[in-house]
Amino acid sequence: MNQQIKPSHKRVVVTGSSGFVGKFLVEKLKTFKEFSVLPVARSFKTNFNEDTVLVADISKLTDWSEVLKDAELIVHAAARVHVMDETAVDALSEYRKVNVEGTIALAEQAAAAGVKRFIYISSIKVNGEHTNNREPFTADESPAPIDPYGISKKEAEDCLRDISSRTTMEVTIIRPVLVYGPGVRANFQTMMRWLSKGIILPFGNIRNKRSLVSIQNLCDFIYICLEHPCAAGETFLVSDGVDLSTSDLLKQTAEALSVKSILLPLPSQFLKLAAVILRRGDLSQRLCGSLQVSIEKNKRLLGWSPPITIKEALKITADDFLEREK
């Protein structure tokens, strides 16, 4: 990890510690002797460490007093995450219960307990859904969330800024793009499985650009934000710093898996039409649309650049996938 900042010994609370990002972050922060890390997970989770503090489902009623004892820094990664096929009748209301009301409750109690800095893991969906026919998203442009998840994350950000403005607690907001790495699931895992089995894929002619971030680079950036003085009160986007088309991502992932990719060069318009017919316009956007972010602010304010390359990160991810698939 990047070691530009040398923090004094401090207690760091990490919520969502049983999740993909939280679990990796906890293990990385534990390698730094200057930190005392307290993992926090919801009580219905099962994949947590023995030292994890369990809390009830996160809401406006959650009592965080046990968690906040002696806490100086918080990384709030717990959330009601985005799902592709939302089934809730009032999805926005369900997202708000955890992502807005639950976050406010934690932040208010944290500020009252004397927590110095609150790092909120938000989402690029606060910026919007795509960057087709425009420049990459930047951290300080006006947000334009569309779906309930993105709206709830934006509302939480606004509430955190308000709490920070009337207390002594600093707030830093981080909006990651798609995160991948060892143990990744969902679409990224499916993609690796297709490639490893030699399945012919119709994605050989997609010329979009998408930003990704490896779990290693994301957690390194969170580490830097824990105490860097210039991170206070700021919002950041984070990525690997190099954007790939869907076609290039498939080719590079196949190389990492030591297999040959078989990609048919079908026109992207054909794929978009097929997605519309199948009522999967969301999938079409992910495969054919662009979503790019700028990390120039990270470099300028914090002196941060991604410590590992996409090629290195994909190799680590692929090796872990192959080991798990044995």
Buried (B, 14 or more C-beta within 10 A) or exposed (E): BBEEBEBEEBBBBBBBBBBBBBBBBBBBBBEBEEBBBBBBBBEEBEEBEEEBBBBEEBEBEBEBEEBBEEBBBBBBBBBBBBEEEBEEEEBBEBBBBBBBBBBBBBBBBBBEBEBBBBBBBBBBBBBBBBBEEEEBBBBEEEBEBEBBBBBBBBBBBEBBBEBBEEBEBBBBBBBBBBBBBBBBEEBBBEBBEBBBEEEEBBBBBBEBBBBBBBBBBBBBBBBBBBBBEEBBEBBBBBBBBEBBBBBBBBBBBBBBBEBEBBBEEBEBEEBBEBBEEEEBEBBBBBBBBBBBBBBEBBEEBBEBEBBBBBEBBBBBBBBBBBEEEE
